Amino acid sequence: MILGFFLPWIIFGAILALHVALPARWIDGYVRDDRDRPLRYRLNGLLVLAAAVGIAVLLVAVDAAPADLLWQHRWAGLAGACVFGLLFTAAFVLPAPPTGRPLLADLYLGRRENPRWRDGTVDAKMWLYLVGAVLLELNVLSFAAHQYLALGHLSAAVALSAGLLIYFVVDYLTFEHVHLYTYDLFAERVGFKLGWGCLVFYPYFYCVGLWARADEPDPHAPAWLLVLAGVVFAAGWTLARGANMQKFLFKRDPTARAFGLLEPRPISDGERTLLCGGFWGAARHINYLGEILMAVGITLALGAPGDPVPWLYPLYYVGLLVPRQIDDDRRCAAKYGALWDEYRARVRWRIVPGIY
């Protein structure tokens, strides 16, 4: 029990050590400092992930740990991560100057915008996402290993769902630099929402479907359902990754065609420019639709669409992204004024073209 409680603490520390010790590349981000210079970020997420998985495999190979260790201690690990997340929130928020909001709002949303150490060697936001991604990957591998050890084989459903989650993590860390231009990096502060969310919710809730199904008998999912799951996931990935990449490329060169194909079709007031072409001409937050579809694909892949628990994952995305879209629209209306009104007239739909 004690080991399980502190397992995530050990993993968090190991990921920090790997992040600092392993080679990395420095990338300019979208956020700018007080002198209007872009913040530079030290990124090596994919290398950290490979090293962490390699260490885990080595520990299993030499019988230093069972392959399903994180499954065996999943409840204690969740409790330990939860306590760590609460302590992290208090340590980051309470010493910082108040924002003028109520204390509970500051605790939830945070006070500090871009906490960094050692001249940016460690950036709090990027470290949080790295920690969440790596621990999620380790949980997925351990949960899948549990089914293999319990049943003597890995069901096609769990294998596919785990594989899609693994791809989700690897894809995120492959394009880690692209996320320097996303909403949470430039708009959110570090508090409970971001800190506890990455330390606890991200690595433990995103695999809620595997948590519910890894200990269940093989559902013998029909091939058509697994194919459908893969198609839905691929469609979601295309929208999310394509839209994020197009925005990233646009911010670097507003005149270039994304992927050599998509016209940017920008609008401008002479000072500021908004992207209206390609993915961003279909809906103002088309990437959110992509993320929801990926979650639906991962859930369908489990082969038990009648089980309500795995559906908590895509429902969470709906609950997260719809309010975020409303908040982002509010921020953009205040920032861009009449230009945003013109953009909304051109791009009518918020997330789902033709529906919302």
C-alpha positions in Angstrom: 0.0 0.0 0.0 2.8 2.4 0.9 4.8 1.5 -2.2 1.7 2.1 -4.4 1.0 5.4 -2.8 4.5 6.7 -3.5 4.9 5.1 -6.9 3.7 8.2 -8.8 5.9 10.4 -6.7 8.9 8.2 -7.7 7.9 8.3 -11.4 7.4 12.1 -11.3 10.9 12.5 -9.9 12.4 10.1 -12.4 10.7 11.9 -15.3 12.1 15.2 -14.0 15.6 13.7 -13.7 15.4 12.3 -17.3 14.1 15.6 -18.7 17.0 17.5 -17.2 19.7 14.9 -18.0 18.8 13.8 -21.5 19.7 15.9 -24.6 17.0 18.3 -25.8 16.3 20.9 -28.4 15.5 24.6 -27.7 12.4 25.9 -29.4 10.8 29.4 -29.5 7.2 29.4 -28.3 4.2 31.7 -28.9 4.3 33.2 -25.4 6.5 36.3 -25.1 8.4 37.7 -22.1 8.3 41.2 -20.6 10.7 42.4 -23.3 8.5 41.0 -26.1 10.8 38.1 -26.8 9.5 34.6 -27.4 10.0 32.3 -24.5 12.4 29.4 -25.3 11.4 25.9 -24.3 13.7 22.9 -23.8 11.9 19.9 -25.3 12.9 16.2 -25.2 9.6 14.5 -24.5 9.9 11.6 -26.9 13.3 10.8 -25.6 12.1 10.9 -22.0 9.2 8.6 -22.9 11.5 6.1 -24.6 13.8 6.1 -21.7 11.0 5.7 -19.1 9.5 2.8 -21.0 12.9 1.2 -21.5 13.6 1.4 -17.8 10.2 -0.2 -17.0 10.8 -3.0 -19.5 14.3 -3.6 -18.0 12.8 -3.8 -14.4 10.3 -6.4 -15.6 12.9 -8.3 -17.5 15.2 -8.7 -14.5 12.2 -9.6 -12.3 12.6 -6.4 -10.2 8.9 -5.5 -10.8 5.9 -7.3 -12.2 4.6 -6.1 -15.6 1.3 -5.1 -14.1 2.8 -3.3 -11.1 0.9 -0.1 -11.8 -2.4 -2.1 -12.2 -1.9 -3.8 -8.9 -1.4 -0.5 -7.1 -3.8 1.6 -9.2 -6.0 2.7 -6.4 -3.1 3.5 -4.0 -1.2 5.2 -6.9 -4.3 7.3 -7.7 -4.5 8.4 -4.1 -0.7 9.2 -4.0 -0.9 11.2 -7.2 -4.0 13.0 -5.9 -2.1 14.1 -2.7 0.9 15.1 -4.7 -1.3 17.2 -7.0 -2.9 19.0 -4.1 0.5 19.7 -2.5 1.8 20.9 -5.9 -1.2 23.3 -6.2 -0.7 24.7 -2.8 3.1 25.1 -3.3 2.6 26.9 -6.6 -0.3 29.1 -5.8 -0.1 30.2 -2.2 3.3 31.9 -2.2 2.5 33.9 -5.4 0.9 37.3 -5.4 -3.0 37.2 -5.5 -4.7 38.1 -8.7 -7.6 39.9 -7.1 -9.9 36.9 -7.5 -11.2 34.9 -4.5 -8.7 32.5 -3.0 -10.6 29.4 -4.3 -10.6 30.8 -7.8 -6.8 31.5 -7.6 -6.2 27.9 -6.3 -8.2 26.4 -9.1 -7.0 28.6 -12.0 -3.6 29.6 -10.6 -1.7 32.8 -10.1 1.6 32.4 -12.0 1.5 32.4 -15.7 4.8 30.7 -16.8 6.8 29.3 -13.9 10.3 28.3 -15.1 13.7 27.3 -13.6 17.3 27.4 -14.7 16.7 29.8 -17.5 13.9 27.7 -18.9 15.6 24.4 -18.6 12.4 23.2 -16.8 9.1 24.9 -17.7 6.3 24.0 -15.3 3.6 23.7 -18.0 5.6 21.6 -20.4 6.9 19.4 -17.5 3.3 18.8 -16.3 2.2 17.7 -19.7 5.3 15.5 -20.0 4.7 13.9 -16.7 1.0 13.2 -17.5 1.8 11.7 -20.9 4.6 9.4 -19.6 2.6 8.1 -16.6 -0.4 7.6 -18.9 1.8 5.5 -21.2 3.1 3.4 -18.3 -0.4 2.9 -16.9 -1.7 1.8 -20.3 1.2 -0.7 -20.7 0.7 -2.0 -17.2 -3.1 -2.4 -17.5 -2.7 -4.3 -20.8 0.0 -6.5 -19.2 -2.5 -7.3 -16.5 -5.0 -8.7 -18.9 -2.3 -10.7 -20.6 -1.2 -12.2 -17.3 -4.8 -12.8 -16.1 -6.2 -14.3 -19.3 -3.1 -15.8 -20.8 -3.6 -13.6 -23.9 -4.3 -10.0 -24.9 -7.8 -9.5 -26.4 -8.0 -7.7 -29.7 -10.2 -5.1 -28.1 -7.8 -4.2 -25.2 -4.8 -4.4 -27.6 -6.4 -1.9 -30.0 -7.6 0.5 -27.4 -4.2 0.4 -25.6 -2.5 0.8 -29.0 -4.5 3.9 -29.8 -3.8 5.4 -26.5 -0.1 4.7 -26.9 -0.2 6.3 -30.4 -2.0 9.3 -28.8 0.9 9.8 -26.3 3.6 9.2 -28.9 1.9 11.6 -31.3 1.7 14.3 -28.7 5.3 14.1 -27.7 6.4 13.9 -31.4 4.7 17.2 -32.0 5.5 18.6 -28.6 6.7 21.9 -30.2 3.3 22.5 -31.9 1.6 22.6 -28.5 3.6 25.7 -27.6 1.0 27.5 -29.7 -2.1 26.0 -28.0 -4.6 27.7 -25.7 -3.4 26.3 -22.3 0.2 27.3 -22.9 -0.5 30.9 -23.6 -3.8 31.5 -21.8 -3.9 29.5 -18.6 -2.0 29.8 -15.3 -0.5 27.0 -13.2 -3.0 26.0 -10.5 -5.2 23.1 -9.5 -6.8 22.9 -13.0 -3.5 22.5 -14.9 -1.3 21.0 -12.1 -3.7 18.4 -10.6 -5.2 17.8 -14.0 -1.8 16.8 -15.5 -0.5 14.9 -12.5 -3.7 13.0 -11.7 -6.5 13.3 -14.2 -4.5 13.0 -17.3 -2.6 9.8 -16.5 -5.4 8.0 -14.6 -8.7 9.1 -16.1 -7.7 9.0 -19.8 -7.3 5.2 -19.4 -10.6 4.8 -17.5 -11.8 2.5 -20.2 -8.8 0.1 -19.8 -9.2 0.4 -16.0 -12.8 -0.8 -16.4 -12.1 -3.6 -19.0 -8.6 -5.0 -18.4 -9.9 -7.3 -15.7 -12.9 -8.4 -17.7 -13.2 -11.5 -20.0 -12.4 -11.1 -23.6 -15.4 -9.4 -25.2 -14.6 -11.0 -28.6 -15.4 -7.7 -30.3 -16.6 -8.1 -33.9 -14.2 -7.0 -36.6 -16.5 -4.3 -37.9 -16.6 -2.6 -34.5 -12.8 -2.6 -34.3 -12.5 -1.2 -37.8 -15.1 1.5 -37.0 -13.1 2.4 -33.9 -10.0 2.8 -35.9 -11.7 4.9 -38.6 -13.3 7.2 -36.0 -9.9 7.6 -34.2 -8.1 8.3 -37.5 -10.7 10.9 -38.5 -10.3 12.6 -35.1 -6.5 12.5 -35.3 -6.7 14.0 -38.8 -8.8 16.9 -37.6 -6.9 17.5 -34.3 -3.4 17.1 -35.6 -4.1 18.7 -39.0 -5.7 21.8 -37.4 -3.0 22.3 -34.8 -0.3 21.9 -37.4 -2.0 24.3 -39.7 -2.3 26.9 -37.0 1.4 26.3 -36.0 2.5 26.8 -39.6 0.3 29.8 -40.1 1.8 31.6 -37.1 5.3 31.0 -38.5 4.4 32.1 -42.0 0.9 33.5 -42.6 1.2 33.4 -46.4 2.2 29.8 -46.9 -0.1 27.0 -47.8 -0.3 24.4 -45.0 1.1 21.1 -46.1 1.5 22.7 -49.6 -2.3 22.3 -50.0 -4.4 24.5 -47.8 -4.9 28.1 -48.5 -4.8 30.2 -45.3 -7.5 32.6 -46.5 -6.6 35.1 -43.7 -8.5 38.2 -42.7 -6.7 41.2 -41.2 -7.4 44.6 -39.7 -3.9 45.8 -40.7 -2.3 44.9 -37.4 -3.6 41.4 -36.5 -4.5 38.4 -38.7 -6.8 35.5 -38.3 -6.7 32.2 -40.1 -10.0 31.3 -42.0 -8.9 28.7 -44.4 -8.4 24.9 -44.4 -9.4 23.2 -41.2 -10.1 26.6 -39.5 -12.7 27.5 -42.2 -14.8 24.5 -41.2 -15.2 25.5 -37.5 -13.6 27.9 -35.1 -12.4 25.0 -32.9 -12.3 22.1 -35.3 -9.4 20.6 -33.3 -11.8 20.1 -30.4 -14.0 17.9 -32.5 -10.9 15.9 -33.4 -10.0 15.3 -29.8 -13.5 14.2 -29.0 -13.6 11.7 -31.9 -10.2 10.3 -30.9 -11.7 9.6 -27.4 -14.7 8.0 -29.0 -12.5 5.7 -31.1 -10.5 4.6 -28.1 -13.7 3.8 -26.3 -15.3 1.9 -29.1 -12.1 -0.1 -29.5 -12.7 -1.7 -26.1 -15.4 -3.8 -27.8 -18.1 -3.1 -25.1 -20.1 -0.1 -26.2 -22.8 -1.0 -23.7 -20.5 -0.5 -20.7 -21.0 3.1 -19.5 -17.7 3.5 -17.7 -15.4 3.9 -20.7 -17.7 6.5 -22.1 -16.7 8.8 -19.3 -13.5 9.6 -21.3 -15.2 11.2 -24.3 -17.9 12.8 -22.1 -15.1 14.4 -20.2 -13.8 16.0 -23.4 -17.2 17.4 -24.2 -17.4 18.8 -20.7 -13.9 20.3 -20.9 -13.9 21.6 -24.5 -17.3 23.3 -24.8 -16.7 25.6 -21.8 -13.1 26.2 -23.1 -14.5 27.2 -26.5 -16.9 29.6 -24.9 -14.1 31.1 -22.8 -11.7 31.3 -25.8 -14.4 33.0 -27.9 -14.8 35.6 -25.1 -11.1 36.2 -25.0 -10.8 36.5 -28.7 -13.8 38.9 -28.9 -12.1 41.2 -26.3 -8.7 40.9 -28.1 -9.7 41.3 -31.7 -13.0 43.3 -31.5 -14.5 43.9 -35.0 -12.0 41.5 -36.6 -13.4 38.7 -34.5 -16.9 39.6 -35.5 -15.9 39.3 -39.1 -14.3 36.0 -38.4 -17.4 34.6 -36.8 -19.5 35.8 -39.8 -17.2 33.8 -42.1 -16.8 30.7 -39.8 -20.2 30.2 -38.4 -19.7 26.9 -36.5 -18.0 26.7 -33.2 -16.9 23.0 -33.0 -19.0 20.7 -35.1 -19.7 21.9 -38.7 -23.4 22.1 -39.4 -24.4 21.3 -35.8 -22.7 23.5 -33.2 
